[in-house]
């Protein structure tokens, strides 16, 4: 029979096993956050549309083509988060964190929504873990973030499959000169560039470096590189960062093609890429965005951050054969014999769980044989059959499902001791 309802295109269900892989990744990043003093922030899943137009830039793909925007019943123009940073900056300002001690370090987990063409590794709803630092202008901040990501990837087991790519896109001043040089270069190749890149040639020529079309990629290879146009300040910051990363043992590659898709970046930008996920090669990325807090109405505040795609990290982990702890089937399954003992099963299960041991009582009124079959399939370590006799004598027979043996235990506390 065909399934009546199917999930919307570009979305995914994560069943318990996959959720366990996601949670494992989340726990690794949470632990890193704790070590470096990042506090978790939870912001709404939708924001006023104007926030993204303002922060991400009207010419970015995310804003111009990919946002899930709608008008609610009250006529408010809203958008599901396409990324995490804008909402965090909004919350940082709205809650007065800008007036507290800086730097302030925040991290988050959020679903993101982008209306794009779904393919392997590219969804319309996906999840990110992101870290942001506000009020830090030193290159030490970038180095801390990049080293942290590398440590987390190593713990997940995908460290060797991911390369850190690094570039600097300079400040407004360096970019002015650079953009002129880029326009002059791309003008000579107008006929080869795709339609979109022709449109952005004068509005935002750096985007062309980010284009995925093979023709544009080839043209982009010969383009002037931003690092030749950095001002003294940007150059110094970038060189110091590179030197520190080397000292920290971070394996990185300089790549002039890393420009990031959003308008708010400046200075060092980075991406964590893999060659094992086909076209969707970025597992994460970030950089400095010194102008964004001011753009959204705050005082000038140097800031930076990164976001990693949780599904892509999990996909890569699977490709790399990483083993995550499987969701626990359960230690004990208690099966009643006869309706009278059912409540006793619930009481015993409750006591075992109170002792911190996973335990389930049979919730269905099926036969003993079906219950046993279920316990076997579900993978419980032990089963316990509770009949009138057991209730009367207070002795239980504990069946060890993995080792095919039986143990006789006298009462609740001995049972708990044995299971522990
Ligand atoms: P971005 O803000 O585009 O750099 O995204 C940061 C990370 O989120 C990427 O490196 C991916 O790992 C992940 N990501 C971005 N877009 C998608 C998508 N459509 N589906 C799944 N993951 C995505």
Boltz pocket constraint, residues with backbone or C-beta under 6 A from the ligand:
constraints:
  - pocket:
      binder: B
      contacts: [[A, 82], [A, 83], [A, 114], [A, 116], [A, 121], [A, 122], [A, 123], [A, 124], [A, 125], [A, 126], [A, 127], [A, 128], [A, 261], [A, 272], [A, 282], [A, 283], [A, 284], [A, 285], [A, 286], [A, 307], [A, 308], [A, 309], [A, 310], [A, 311], [A, 312], [A, 313]]
      max_distance: 6.0
